[in-house]
Amino acid sequence: MIVRSSGTQPINIEQDVVLARQTTRKLATECGMRLIDLTKLVTAVSELARNTMVYGGGGDMDWQVLEDSARIGLRLTFRDEGPGIPDLKLAMTDGWTSGNGLGLGLTGAKRLVDEFELDTAPGEGTRITITRWT
């Protein structure tokens, strides 16, 4: 697999969440992603960027445009140094929320992408990596 380009964008305030969505839309368009796939990816990014800001106290979105022999993809990693997720099994249960939402953020984001990895521990922050392929 080849990394064609990469970068990092901070996510600390509400405007950064908007910028994360805009960056994702631009990169996905450049990858030739279909509108439906682009929309799913931007929706997942909106959820994960907001979680990074609200629950993680801010962090970064790292992005990579990937290429392998048959496809192009966009990999995004949301990372923070917040409190972490104390009960991962509970957090990945549809309908459970630690705030005022619908409880579909993490599980919804997972359903919208091709690959989803979550690494977290109490007191050690959270790192979520998603990938969507063309």
Solvent accessible surface area in square Angstrom, and as a share of the most:
residue,aa,sasa,rsa
1,M,137,0.61
2,I,109,0.56
3,V,72,0.41
4,R,121,0.44
5,S,49,0.31
6,S,69,0.44
7,G,26,0.25
8,T,78,0.45
9,Q,23,0.10
10,P,70,0.44
11,I,0,0.00
12,N,84,0.43
13,I,108,0.55
14,E,87,0.39
15,Q,94,0.42
16,D,18,0.10
17,V,0,0.00
18,V,41,0.24
19,L,72,0.36
20,A,0,0.00
21,R,64,0.23
22,Q,101,0.45
23,T,31,0.18
24,T,0,0.00
25,R,111,0.41
26,K,123,0.52
27,L,11,0.05
28,A,0,0.00
29,T,85,0.49
30,E,113,0.51
31,C,11,0.07
32,G,56,0.54
33,M,14,0.06
34,R,162,0.59
35,L,134,0.67
36,I,95,0.48
37,D,10,0.05
38,L,10,0.05
39,T,63,0.37
40,K,71,0.30
41,L,0,0.00
42,V,10,0.06
43,T,64,0.37
44,A,0,0.00
45,V,0,0.00
46,S,25,0.16
47,E,73,0.33
48,L,2,0.01
49,A,0,0.00
50,R,87,0.32
51,N,34,0.18
52,T,6,0.03
53,M,36,0.16
54,V,85,0.49
55,Y,105,0.40
56,G,8,0.08
57,G,70,0.67
58,G,9,0.09
59,G,15,0.14
60,D,35,0.18
61,M,0,0.00
62,D,31,0.16
63,W,43,0.15
64,Q,59,0.26
65,V,13,0.07
66,L,2,0.01
67,E,60,0.27
68,D,41,0.21
69,S,124,0.80
70,A,94,0.73
71,R,99,0.36
72,I,43,0.22
73,G,0,0.00
74,L,0,0.00
75,R,59,0.22
76,L,0,0.00
77,T,11,0.06
78,F,4,0.02
79,R,84,0.31
80,D,20,0.10
81,E,168,0.75
82,G,13,0.12
83,P,90,0.57
84,G,12,0.11
85,I,33,0.17
86,P,114,0.72
87,D,69,0.36
88,L,69,0.34
89,K,171,0.72
90,L,71,0.35
91,A,13,0.10
92,M,50,0.22
93,T,65,0.38
94,D,77,0.40
95,G,50,0.48
96,W,93,0.33
97,T,52,0.30
98,S,78,0.50
99,G,33,0.32
100,N,162,0.83
101,G,48,0.46
102,L,150,0.75
103,G,12,0.12
104,L,79,0.39
105,G,18,0.17
106,L,22,0.11
107,T,12,0.07
108,G,14,0.13
109,A,0,0.00
110,K,103,0.44
111,R,147,0.54
112,L,43,0.21
113,V,15,0.09
114,D,75,0.39
115,E,66,0.30
116,F,34,0.14
117,E,120,0.54
118,L,35,0.18
119,D,97,0.50
120,T,27,0.16
121,A,34,0.27
122,P,91,0.57
123,G,64,0.62
124,E,139,0.62
125,G,2,0.02
126,T,18,0.11
127,R,119,0.43
128,I,9,0.05
129,T,21,0.12
130,I,0,0.00
131,T,1,0.01
132,R,28,0.10
133,W,17,0.06
134,T,72,0.42
